Amino acid sequence: MNYTFIALAENKPGVLNRVTSLFRRRNFNIVSLNAGTTEDPEVSRMTIVAECPNGDIDAHRIEANLYKLVNVIDVQDVTHQSTVARDLALIKVRVVPERRAEVNGLAEIFRARIVDVAADSVVVEITGTEDKIEGMIELLRPIGIVEMVRTGQVSMTRGVHDGVRRIGMNGIEQVMDLAEMTP
């Protein structure tokens, strides 16, 4: 099962590399990773979607290992929380002028936008859930997708609720014990 984590970290060079290296060393697969600055320019926010074959046990280990990193400020598991999650995709589709109306119609149905038009192609921008984007891709594939890029998921809990924090910084000994466990 995939678990979604939100990690706040100091906005410093090398932090993202340390986070991804941690996942590599512990043999956890990152399904999606998105990082950017927050309302505080000194803090970065990462949305990490990772495979956790052992469910909560793996999620607990990931959280414990993230807390071991010096630059990590906070970690929340939002997997089972009510969240707003979005992904962005840019999809370049090869179209002849006669089929542009078809692509434009699909874009309207999915509330996507055509952001670039060339003589032989259009670029469609779509934002939404992973399922919505996958649906659009499936319908554009027969027309002729030339190139595609996706941002990866960003998530935020709904309302003023936080995600699950299994371990706070008060339980540093517990973090060290859990982080040493092998997956």
C-alpha positions as CSV (number, residue, x, y, z in Angstrom):
1,M,0.0,0.0,0.0
2,N,1.1,3.6,-0.7
3,Y,1.5,5.9,2.3
4,T,1.6,9.7,2.0
5,F,3.9,11.8,4.2
6,I,4.3,15.5,4.6
7,A,7.7,16.5,5.9
8,L,8.8,20.0,6.8
9,A,12.5,20.6,6.6
10,E,15.0,23.5,6.6
11,N,15.3,25.1,3.2
12,K,19.0,24.3,2.7
13,P,21.1,22.8,0.0
14,G,21.4,19.0,0.2
15,V,18.2,18.3,2.3
16,L,16.3,16.7,-0.6
17,N,19.3,14.5,-1.4
18,R,19.5,13.3,2.2
19,V,15.8,12.5,2.2
20,T,16.0,10.5,-1.0
21,S,19.2,8.8,0.1
22,L,17.5,7.7,3.3
23,F,14.7,6.0,1.3
24,R,17.3,4.3,-1.0
25,R,19.4,3.0,2.0
26,R,16.3,1.6,3.7
27,N,15.1,0.1,0.4
28,F,11.7,2.0,0.3
29,N,10.4,2.9,-3.1
30,I,9.3,6.5,-3.6
31,V,6.2,6.6,-5.8
32,S,6.0,10.4,-5.9
33,L,8.1,13.2,-4.4
34,N,7.3,16.9,-4.6
35,A,9.2,19.6,-2.7
36,G,8.9,23.4,-2.5
37,T,9.0,26.4,-0.3
38,T,6.2,27.2,2.2
39,E,4.8,30.4,3.5
40,D,8.1,30.6,5.4
41,P,11.0,30.9,2.9
42,E,13.3,29.1,5.4
43,V,11.1,26.0,5.4
44,S,10.5,23.5,2.6
45,R,7.5,21.2,2.4
46,M,7.8,17.7,0.9
47,T,4.9,15.5,-0.1
48,I,6.3,11.9,-0.3
49,V,4.3,9.0,-1.5
50,A,6.1,5.8,-0.7
51,E,5.3,2.1,-1.0
52,C,4.9,0.5,2.4
53,P,4.4,-3.3,1.8
54,N,4.2,-3.9,5.6
55,G,1.7,-1.1,6.1
56,D,1.9,0.8,9.4
57,I,5.1,-0.9,10.4
58,D,7.0,0.5,7.4
59,A,5.2,3.9,7.7
60,H,6.5,4.0,11.4
61,R,10.0,3.2,10.3
62,I,10.0,5.9,7.5
63,E,8.7,8.5,10.0
64,A,11.4,7.5,12.5
65,N,14.2,7.6,9.9
66,L,13.0,11.0,8.6
67,Y,13.2,12.4,12.2
68,K,16.8,11.3,12.4
69,L,17.8,13.7,9.6
70,V,19.1,16.9,11.2
71,N,17.2,19.3,8.8
72,V,13.8,17.6,9.2
73,I,11.5,19.7,11.4
74,D,8.2,17.8,11.3
75,V,6.8,14.6,9.7
76,Q,3.1,13.8,9.3
77,D,1.4,10.7,7.9
78,V,-1.7,11.9,6.0
79,T,-2.5,8.6,4.4
80,H,-5.8,8.0,6.4
81,Q,-6.6,11.7,6.9
82,S,-9.0,13.8,4.9
83,T,-6.8,15.6,2.4
84,V,-6.8,17.7,-0.7
85,A,-4.3,16.0,-3.1
86,R,-3.5,17.3,-6.5
87,D,-1.1,16.4,-9.4
88,L,-0.2,18.5,-12.4
89,A,0.5,17.1,-15.9
90,L,1.6,18.7,-19.1
91,I,0.8,16.5,-22.1
92,K,2.0,17.2,-25.6
93,V,-0.4,15.6,-28.2
94,R,0.3,15.3,-31.9
95,V,-2.8,16.6,-33.7
96,V,-3.6,17.6,-37.2
97,P,-5.8,20.7,-37.4
98,E,-8.9,18.6,-38.1
99,R,-8.6,16.9,-34.7
100,R,-7.9,19.9,-32.5
101,A,-11.5,20.4,-31.7
102,E,-11.6,16.8,-30.4
103,V,-8.7,17.5,-28.1
104,N,-10.2,20.8,-27.0
105,G,-13.5,19.0,-26.2
106,L,-11.6,16.4,-24.1
107,A,-9.8,19.3,-22.3
108,E,-13.1,21.0,-21.5
109,I,-14.6,17.8,-20.1
110,F,-11.7,17.3,-17.8
111,R,-11.4,21.0,-16.9
112,A,-8.0,21.0,-18.5
113,R,-6.5,23.8,-20.6
114,I,-4.6,24.0,-23.8
115,V,-1.5,26.1,-23.0
116,D,0.4,25.8,-26.3
117,V,-0.5,25.3,-29.9
118,A,1.9,24.4,-32.6
119,A,1.4,23.5,-36.2
120,D,1.5,19.8,-35.4
121,S,0.8,19.5,-31.7
122,V,-0.9,21.0,-28.6
123,V,0.1,21.0,-25.0
124,V,-2.6,20.2,-22.5
125,E,-2.3,21.2,-18.8
126,I,-4.4,19.2,-16.4
127,T,-4.5,19.5,-12.6
128,G,-6.4,17.1,-10.4
129,T,-6.4,13.7,-8.7
130,E,-4.3,10.9,-10.0
131,D,-7.4,9.1,-11.3
132,K,-8.5,12.2,-13.2
133,I,-5.2,12.6,-14.9
134,E,-5.0,8.9,-15.7
135,G,-8.4,9.2,-17.3
136,M,-7.3,12.1,-19.5
137,I,-4.1,10.2,-20.5
138,E,-6.1,7.1,-21.6
139,L,-8.3,9.2,-23.9
140,L,-5.4,11.2,-25.4
141,R,-3.2,8.1,-25.9
142,P,-5.0,6.9,-29.1
143,I,-4.8,10.4,-30.5
144,G,-1.0,10.4,-30.0
145,I,0.9,11.5,-26.9
146,V,4.3,12.8,-27.9
147,E,5.6,13.8,-24.5
148,M,4.4,14.1,-21.0
149,V,5.6,15.3,-17.6
150,R,3.9,15.1,-14.2
151,T,4.7,17.0,-11.0
152,G,3.9,14.3,-8.5
153,Q,1.3,14.6,-5.8
154,V,1.0,17.5,-3.3
155,S,-1.3,17.0,-0.3
156,M,-2.7,19.1,2.4
157,T,-5.0,18.1,5.2
158,R,-8.5,19.5,5.1
159,G,-9.5,22.0,7.8
160,V,-7.1,22.7,10.6
161,H,-6.4,19.1,11.2
162,D,-2.9,17.6,11.2
163,G,-1.8,14.3,9.9
164,V,-0.7,11.4,12.2
165,R,2.5,12.0,14.2
166,R,3.4,8.6,15.6
167,I,6.5,10.1,17.1
168,G,7.2,13.6,18.2
169,M,10.5,15.1,18.9
170,N,9.9,14.4,22.6
171,G,10.4,10.7,21.9
172,I,13.9,11.0,20.5
173,E,15.0,7.7,22.1
174,Q,12.1,5.9,20.5
175,V,13.0,7.4,17.1
176,M,16.6,6.1,17.4
177,D,15.4,2.6,18.3
178,L,12.9,2.5,15.4
179,A,15.3,4.0,12.9
180,E,17.8,1.2,13.5
181,M,15.2,-1.5,12.6
182,T,15.7,-2.9,9.2
183,P,12.7,-2.9,6.8
